[in-house]
Amino acid sequence: MVAVVATASAGRSRAATGPLTDKMTTFNYLIGGSWKCSTKAPAIGSRPAHTEHVTVVFSLAPGNTVHSRVSGPGYSRDRYYGYKVKSRLYWAASVDNQGSYGFETSRDGATYAGSTWFGGMSLSLKLRNTLAKVNANEFTTHQVLIGGRLQMAVDTVCTR
C-alpha cells in the first residue's frame, strides 16, 4: 500500500504544456523530474509492518490537472488531481495494478477525505490524507484509513 498525494486544480481546458494556473500555482514544484518516496506501512492481516520505496513522477495533464505515476517493485499506481471551480473542491482519483481505486475531495488542497477500495482484499475504507510541502524538494503525506474497528496510519516522505 503506497499513499502519495498532491493537489492540483482544473480551470479552463488547455494543453498540458505550461505551468499550472489559478489555484494550482502553489503545486508547480511537483512537476518535472522524479521523486523518491519512502512509505511506512503498518501491519495488515498477515503482512508485517514494512517500508516501501517507490518513484513518483508528476506531469501536467489537460485541463490544468496533474497526473502522477507511482512505480516500485511489483506496484504501480496512476492518480489524477484537479480542482472543480463550480463546487470549489480539489479532487484526486486513483487506480493501481492490484485492482484498488479511490476518490477524495478537499476544500484547501492539503487535507483530503474520501473512500478507497482495496480490490485484492475486497475491502472498502474511508480515508483522510494530509499533504505538507516541506520545501521545494520535499513533501510528506499522512494518510489515515478507517473501516469498522480498523484504523491505521500510513506516512510517506518524498524527496528529490
MOSULLIN-V927800 format. One record per pair of residues at least 24 apart in sequence whose ideal C-beta (glycine too) atoms are under 10 Angstrom apart, sorted by the first residue. I is the first residue (numbers start at 1). J is the second residue. Records with the same first field share a line. If there is no record, write none. Layout:
I->J + J
//
This chain:
1->39 + 41 + 42 + 44 + 47 + 50 + 52 + 75 + 77 + 96 + 98 + 100 + 116 + 118 + 121 + 143 + 145 + 152 + 154
2->37 + 39 + 41 + 52 + 53 + 54 + 56 + 70 + 71 + 72 + 75 + 76 + 77 + 96 + 141 + 143 + 154 + 156
3->37 + 39 + 40 + 41 + 52 + 70 + 77 + 94 + 102 + 116 + 127 + 129 + 141 + 142 + 143 + 144 + 145 + 153 + 154 + 155 + 156
4->35 + 37 + 39 + 54 + 56 + 58 + 68 + 70 + 77 + 79 + 94 + 129 + 131 + 139 + 140 + 141 + 143 + 154 + 156 + 158
5->68 + 79 + 81 + 92 + 94 + 104 + 106 + 110 + 111 + 112 + 127 + 129 + 130 + 131 + 139 + 141 + 142 + 143 + 156
6->30 + 31 + 35 + 56 + 58 + 66 + 68 + 79 + 81 + 90 + 92 + 109 + 110 + 131 + 133 + 139 + 141 + 158
7->66 + 81 + 82 + 83 + 90 + 91 + 92 + 106 + 108 + 109 + 110 + 111 + 112 + 131 + 133
8->58 + 60 + 61 + 63 + 64 + 65 + 66 + 67 + 68 + 80 + 81 + 82 + 83 + 90 + 91 + 92 + 109
9->63 + 64 + 65 + 66 + 81 + 82 + 83 + 84 + 85 + 89 + 90 + 91 + 109
10->61 + 62 + 63 + 64 + 65 + 66 + 80 + 81 + 82 + 83 + 84 + 85 + 90 + 91
11->63 + 64 + 65 + 82 + 83 + 84 + 85
12->63 + 64 + 85
13->62 + 63 + 64
14->60 + 62 + 63 + 64
15->60 + 62 + 63
16->59 + 60 + 61 + 62 + 63 + 64 + 65 + 66 + 67
17->60 + 62
18->60 + 64
19->60 + 64
20->60 + 64 + 65 + 66 + 81 + 83
21->64
22->64 + 83 + 85
23->64 + 82 + 83 + 85 + 88 + 90 + 108 + 109
24->60 + 64 + 65 + 66 + 81 + 82 + 83 + 90 + 109
26->109 + 110 + 133
27->58 + 66 + 81 + 90 + 109 + 131 + 133 + 139
28->58 + 60 + 66 + 136
29->58 + 133 + 135 + 136 + 137 + 138 + 139 + 160
30->56 + 57 + 58 + 59 + 66 + 68 + 81 + 131 + 133 + 136 + 139 + 158 + 160
31->57 + 58 + 59 + 60 + 66 + 67
32->57 + 58 + 59 + 60 + 160
33->57 + 58 + 137 + 160
34->58 + 69 + 71 + 158 + 160
35->68 + 70 + 137 + 138 + 139 + 157 + 158 + 159 + 160
36->157 + 158 + 159 + 160
37->70 + 72 + 139 + 140 + 141 + 156 + 157 + 158 + 159 + 160
38->155 + 156 + 157 + 158 + 159
39->70 + 72 + 141 + 143 + 154 + 155 + 156 + 157 + 158
40->153 + 154 + 155 + 156 + 157
41->152 + 153 + 154 + 155 + 156
42->145 + 151 + 152 + 153 + 154 + 155
43->152
44->118 + 121 + 123 + 145 + 150 + 152 + 154
45->121 + 123
49->152
51->155
52->154 + 156
54->156 + 158
55->158 + 160
56->139 + 156 + 158 + 160
58->158
65->91 + 93
66->92
68->92 + 94
70->94 + 96 + 97
71->97
74->98
77->101 + 102
79->104
81->106 + 109 + 112 + 131
83->109
92->129 + 131
95->119
96->120
102->127 + 129
103->127
104->128 + 129 + 143
106->130 + 131
111->142
112->141 + 143
113->144
115->147
116->143 + 145 + 147
118->145 + 147
123->147 + 148 + 150
125->150 + 151 + 152
126->151
127->154
128->153
129->154 + 156
131->156
134->158 + 159
135->159
136->160
//
